[in-house]
């Protein structure tokens, strides 16, 4: 996962939130992906007075697996249950 790509595409409305599809690399935990994105996004928006940013994932992938994870940011984290209830 490239944090630089996440930083470049971090132009979104924080009040509305967003959902990203992230390719989780082999060996990373789902929490590591969320933590890396959260820190990259906070570094990007801290100048706007944002001190805390909700970032969550819609389903855990085993660290020994690579694959696509849905990452929700801001108010989009409220949709995690809906995303998880969908067909894989």
C-alpha positions as CSV (number, residue, x, y, z in Angstrom):
1,X,0.0,0.0,0.0
2,X,1.4,3.3,-1.0
3,X,0.7,6.1,1.5
4,X,1.8,8.7,-1.0
5,X,-1.1,7.7,-3.2
6,X,-3.5,8.0,-0.3
7,X,-2.1,11.5,0.5
8,X,-2.5,12.6,-3.1
9,X,-6.1,11.5,-3.2
10,X,-6.9,12.9,0.3
11,X,-8.9,15.8,-1.2
12,X,-12.4,14.9,0.1
13,X,-15.1,16.5,2.2
14,X,-14.3,15.5,5.9
15,X,-17.9,16.1,6.9
16,X,-19.2,13.6,4.4
17,X,-16.4,11.1,4.5
18,X,-15.3,8.6,1.9
19,X,-14.8,4.9,1.2
20,X,-11.6,3.7,-0.4
21,X,-10.7,0.3,-1.8
22,X,-7.1,-0.5,-0.6
23,X,-4.9,-3.3,-1.7
24,X,-3.6,-4.8,1.6
25,X,-0.1,-6.1,1.2
26,X,1.0,-9.5,2.4
27,X,2.2,-9.4,6.0
28,X,0.3,-6.3,7.1
29,X,-2.6,-6.6,9.5
30,X,-5.8,-4.8,8.8
31,X,-5.1,-2.5,11.8
32,X,-1.7,-1.5,10.3
33,X,-3.4,-0.4,7.1
34,X,-5.9,1.7,9.1
35,X,-3.2,3.1,11.3
36,X,-0.9,4.1,8.4
37,X,-3.8,5.8,6.5
38,X,-5.0,7.6,9.6
39,X,-1.6,9.0,10.3
40,X,-1.1,10.0,6.7
41,X,-4.5,11.7,6.5
42,X,-4.1,13.5,9.8
43,X,-0.7,14.9,8.7
44,X,-2.4,16.2,5.6
45,X,-5.5,17.8,7.3
46,X,-4.0,18.9,10.7
47,X,-3.4,22.5,9.3
48,X,-7.2,22.7,8.9
49,X,-7.7,22.3,12.7
50,X,-8.6,18.6,12.5
51,X,-7.2,16.8,15.5
52,X,-9.0,13.5,15.3
53,X,-10.2,11.5,12.3
54,X,-12.3,8.4,12.2
55,X,-10.8,5.7,10.0
56,X,-12.1,2.1,10.0
57,X,-12.2,-1.0,7.8
58,X,-15.2,-3.1,6.7
59,X,-13.8,-6.5,7.3
60,X,-10.5,-8.0,8.5
61,X,-8.0,-9.8,6.2
62,X,-5.5,-12.3,7.6
63,X,-1.9,-10.9,7.7
64,X,-0.9,-13.9,5.6
65,X,-3.3,-12.8,2.8
66,X,-3.2,-9.9,0.4
67,X,-6.4,-8.4,-1.0
68,X,-8.8,-5.5,-1.2
69,X,-10.0,-3.9,2.0
70,X,-12.7,-1.3,2.2
71,X,-11.5,1.6,4.3
72,X,-14.0,4.2,5.6
73,X,-13.0,7.7,6.6
74,X,-15.0,10.3,8.5
75,X,-18.8,9.9,8.5
76,X,-18.5,7.1,6.1
77,X,-17.5,4.9,9.1
78,X,-21.2,4.8,9.9
79,X,-21.7,2.7,6.8
80,X,-19.4,-0.1,7.8
81,X,-22.2,-2.4,8.9
82,X,-24.0,-1.9,5.6
83,X,-20.8,-2.6,3.6
84,X,-20.1,-5.7,5.7
85,X,-23.6,-7.1,5.1
86,X,-23.0,-7.1,1.3
87,X,-22.0,-10.1,-0.8
88,X,-18.3,-10.6,-1.1
